[in-house]
Amino acid sequence: MDTNIVWHQAAVSHHERCEQKGHQPAILWFTGLSGSGKSTIANAVDRMLFERGCHTYLLDGDNVRHGLNKDLGFDDDSRIENIRRITEVANLFADAGLLVSTAFISPFVSDRAHARELAGDRFIEVYVDTPLEICEQRDPKGLYKKARKGEIPHFTGISSPYEAPEAAEVHLKTADMSIEAAATQVVDYLTVNGFIPNQ
């Protein structure tokens, strides 16, 4: 890092921002295979929190690749850099006092561990646990079909590994639950653990 760069202390403190918002910040890190329902559930959580008056933002994998990360591919190195950038952005949102959700495959344990290390106690891993066969049946973007034909290299679950979390704070077994039930489980975790007030 350039030694001429110095962190600028903001006039408004992190504590003041949290006090103004009436809840604690958190990073809800949704991880799972493509087609597992990460974005759908993260959106449902975001809506529930918003309707409770919480200050939130959702960082979606595809959306971020349209701008901030549009220069990255899908090889392992690019995936690692993709997650590194997202972690930094999510931390800025959390520093502003927001409940920020990130919906990314983030297939590697080491990358999620790095995100947790940076975020500290406000990092909440949400494992959207959907069997590969169900993800392939859904295949909302037709990506599995292309991956099976060899048209998409480095596709998670097919030609590139997905390393499942071993101890996620929230484990959603989506084959046996509705989107609303999954989202409610996440919101309940935030309530029980004091991130948001009970209603």
ABEGO torsion letter per residue (X at the ends): XBAABBBBBBABBAAAAAAAAGBBBBBBBBBEBBGAGAAAAAAAAAAAAAAAGBBBBBBBAAAAAABAAAABBABAAAAAAAAAAAAAAAAAAAAAGBBBBBBBAGABAAAAAAAAAAAEAABBBBBBBBBAAAAAAAGAAGAAAAAAAGABBGBBGAABBBBBBABBABBBBAAABBAAAAAAAAAAAAAAAGABBBX
